[in-house]
Amino acid sequence: MRSSQSRRQRWLLLGCAAPAGAFFLLFWLLPVMRLVALPAEKGWATYFAVLTGARYLASMLQTVALSLAVTLATLVLGSAVGIYLARRDFRGKRVLLSLLTLPLSFPGVIVGFFVILLGGRQGLVADISDALAGNRITFAYGLLGLFLAYLYFSLPRAIATYAAAAESMNPQLEDAARSLGASRLRVARDVWLPELAPTTLACGAILFATSMGAFGTAFTLASKFEVIPITIYNEFTNYANFALAASLSISLGIVTWLVLFAARRFGP
């Protein structure tokens, strides 16, 4: 009786696991194996194209630098706003938090369009500068436009994360520090920073990985500043160079994976 019931449970488990296993095989494992094998068709040197090709190396370095800048700026602004919202109670707080996190519902293309409406050739800044100085100033299609768009896209995640983390902090630690005569700076250094360190590390790693792989925003704005997702897109779309596109994709994946691994491995 027990063996029959155990056999039925195993078959039931197998029946439930089979669709998941098939999905994993068809839509993750096989594409990844094909991606890893593609560069070998053009020679083993293709795997190192991001290091040997000046254009590809520049694109990767620009993407890393931009992602680092966006991550640092987002962490600073997001932590300040998130902690303030968590520690203050005022009328309209929930409405304000909802508005601040509203960009989470926008795809990257829409975020890029917002920046174009602000700093594009027909944008608000161009119209104002043309009316005042007779010169249309634009910034949407270069480094500044990408930075602002990435920041706009990333900031709501940091605000929501820090607000939740600050609300879960133990207030007794801060009260104890203040009772011992600690200043606001000492409280921030000795209480807030250690308490929020895991949040900062995890949030920073996710923000960096998201910025590295952002495509919709870059596709809309990156006409004067090339980033690696656009380089990959151009290689397999415009030049049908699938082997090189696969190599660059592997390089991008390694960089982001290393950052996420380091955050998990060396985090507090």
C-alpha positions in Angstrom: 0.0 0.0 0.0 2.7 2.4 1.0 4.9 1.4 -2.0 1.9 2.1 -4.3 1.3 5.5 -2.8 5.0 6.3 -2.9 5.1 5.3 -6.6 2.2 7.5 -7.4 3.9 10.4 -5.6 7.0 9.9 -7.7 5.1 9.8 -10.9 3.2 13.0 -9.8 6.4 14.7 -9.0 7.9 13.7 -12.4 4.8 14.9 -14.2 5.0 18.3 -12.5 8.8 18.6 -13.0 8.7 17.5 -16.7 7.2 20.8 -18.1 9.6 22.9 -16.0 12.6 20.7 -17.2 11.5 21.0 -20.8 11.1 24.7 -20.5 14.6 25.0 -18.9 16.1 22.9 -21.6 14.5 24.6 -24.6 14.5 28.2 -23.6 17.6 28.5 -21.4 20.1 25.6 -21.6 20.1 25.1 -25.4 20.2 28.8 -26.3 23.1 29.4 -23.8 25.0 26.4 -25.2 24.5 27.7 -28.7 25.6 31.2 -27.6 28.8 29.9 -26.1 29.6 27.7 -29.1 28.9 30.4 -31.8 32.2 32.4 -31.6 34.2 29.2 -32.2 32.9 29.1 -35.8 35.0 32.2 -36.6 38.0 31.0 -34.6 38.9 31.0 -30.9 40.2 34.6 -31.2 36.6 35.7 -31.5 36.0 35.0 -27.9 38.5 37.8 -27.0 37.1 40.3 -29.5 36.1 42.7 -26.7 39.8 42.9 -25.7 41.4 42.9 -29.1 39.0 45.2 -31.0 39.5 48.8 -30.0 35.9 49.7 -30.8 34.4 46.9 -28.8 36.8 47.5 -25.9 35.8 51.2 -25.9 32.1 50.3 -26.0 32.5 47.9 -23.0 34.6 50.4 -21.0 32.1 53.2 -21.7 29.2 50.9 -20.6 31.0 50.0 -17.4 31.9 53.6 -16.6 28.3 54.8 -17.2 26.9 51.9 -15.2 29.2 52.7 -12.2 28.3 56.4 -12.3 24.6 55.7 -12.5 24.8 53.1 -9.7 26.7 55.5 -7.3 24.4 58.4 -8.1 21.3 56.2 -7.7 22.5 54.8 -4.3 23.2 58.3 -2.9 19.9 59.9 -4.0 17.8 56.7 -3.4 19.2 56.2 0.1 18.6 59.8 1.0 15.0 59.9 -0.3 14.1 56.4 0.9 15.4 56.9 4.5 13.7 60.3 4.7 10.3 58.8 3.6 10.7 55.9 6.0 11.5 58.1 9.0 8.9 60.8 8.3 5.1 60.5 8.5 3.2 63.2 6.7 0.0 63.6 4.8 0.3 62.4 1.2 3.3 60.2 2.0 1.9 57.2 0.2 0.9 59.2 -2.8 4.4 60.7 -3.0 6.0 57.3 -2.8 3.7 56.0 -5.5 4.7 58.9 -7.8 8.4 58.4 -7.1 8.1 54.7 -8.0 5.9 55.3 -11.0 8.8 55.1 -13.5 9.0 51.4 -12.6 5.9 50.9 -14.9 7.6 52.5 -17.9 9.7 50.5 -20.4 13.1 51.9 -21.3 11.9 53.2 -24.6 9.4 55.5 -22.9 12.1 56.7 -20.5 14.3 57.6 -23.4 11.3 59.4 -25.1 10.9 61.5 -21.9 14.6 62.6 -22.1 14.1 63.5 -25.8 11.1 65.6 -24.9 13.3 67.4 -22.4 16.7 67.6 -24.1 16.1 66.6 -27.7 16.2 68.7 -30.8 12.5 69.6 -30.4 12.7 69.4 -26.6 11.9 71.9 -23.9 15.5 72.9 -23.2 16.1 73.5 -26.9 13.0 75.7 -27.2 14.0 77.8 -24.2 17.6 78.2 -25.2 16.5 79.1 -28.8 14.2 81.8 -27.4 16.8 83.2 -25.0 20.0 82.9 -27.0 19.1 81.9 -30.5 20.9 78.5 -30.1 19.2 75.2 -29.6 20.9 73.3 -26.9 20.5 69.5 -26.8 21.8 66.8 -24.5 19.5 63.8 -25.0 21.6 61.9 -27.5 25.0 61.8 -25.7 26.4 60.8 -22.4 24.4 63.2 -20.3 21.1 62.1 -21.9 21.9 58.4 -21.2 23.0 59.1 -17.7 19.8 61.0 -16.9 17.6 58.3 -18.5 19.4 55.5 -16.6 19.2 57.5 -13.4 15.4 58.1 -13.9 14.9 54.4 -14.7 17.0 53.2 -11.7 16.1 55.6 -8.9 12.6 54.3 -8.1 14.1 50.8 -7.4 16.6 52.3 -4.9 14.0 54.5 -3.2 11.6 51.6 -2.7 14.4 49.3 -1.5 15.9 51.8 1.0 12.5 52.8 2.3 11.6 49.2 3.1 15.1 48.6 4.6 14.9 51.8 6.8 11.5 50.9 8.1 12.8 47.5 9.3 15.7 49.0 11.1 15.8 48.6 14.9 15.1 52.1 16.4 16.5 51.1 19.7 20.0 51.1 18.3 19.7 54.7 17.3 18.1 55.7 20.6 20.9 54.0 22.5 23.6 55.8 20.4 21.9 59.1 21.0 21.6 58.5 24.7 25.4 58.0 24.8 25.9 61.4 23.3 26.5 60.4 19.7 26.0 63.1 17.1 24.0 62.7 13.9 27.2 62.0 12.0 28.2 59.3 14.5 24.7 57.8 14.4 24.8 57.7 10.6 28.3 56.2 10.6 27.9 53.7 13.4 24.2 52.7 13.1 22.8 53.5 9.7 25.7 52.4 7.6 26.1 49.0 9.2 22.4 48.4 9.2 22.0 49.4 5.5 25.2 47.9 4.2 23.6 44.6 3.0 20.9 46.6 1.3 23.4 48.9 -0.3 25.5 46.1 -1.7 22.6 44.1 -3.0 20.8 47.1 -4.5 24.1 48.4 -6.0 24.8 45.1 -7.7 21.3 44.9 -9.2 21.4 48.5 -10.4 24.8 48.0 -12.0 23.7 44.8 -13.8 20.5 46.5 -15.0 22.4 49.5 -16.3 24.9 47.2 -18.1 22.2 45.4 -20.0 19.7 48.2 -20.5 18.7 48.2 -24.2 15.5 50.1 -24.7 16.8 53.4 -23.3 20.1 53.1 -25.1 18.4 52.2 -28.3 16.4 55.5 -28.1 19.3 57.8 -27.1 22.7 56.2 -27.9 23.4 57.9 -31.2 26.6 59.7 -30.0 27.7 57.4 -27.1 27.8 53.7 -27.9 27.2 51.1 -25.2 27.7 47.4 -25.4 24.0 46.4 -25.8 23.8 48.6 -28.9 27.1 47.2 -30.2 25.7 43.7 -29.9 22.5 44.7 -31.6 24.3 46.3 -34.5 26.5 43.3 -35.0 23.8 40.7 -35.4 21.1 43.0 -37.0 23.1 45.3 -39.4 26.1 43.1 -40.1 24.7 39.6 -39.5 27.8 38.8 -37.5 26.3 36.3 -35.1 29.6 34.9 -33.9 30.9 38.3 -32.8 27.6 39.3 -31.3 27.7 36.1 -29.3 31.2 36.8 -28.1 30.2 40.3 -26.9 27.1 38.9 -25.2 29.3 36.4 -23.3 31.6 39.3 -22.3 28.7 41.3 -21.1 27.3 38.4 -19.2 30.7 37.7 -17.5 31.0 41.3 -16.3 27.5 41.4 -14.8 27.8 37.9 -13.3 31.1 38.8 -11.6 29.5 41.8 -10.0 26.5 39.9 -8.8 28.7 37.0 -7.6 31.0 39.4 -5.7 28.0 41.0 -4.0 26.8 37.7 -2.8 30.2 36.3 -1.9 31.7 39.2 -0.1 28.6 40.8 1.2 28.1 41.1 5.0 
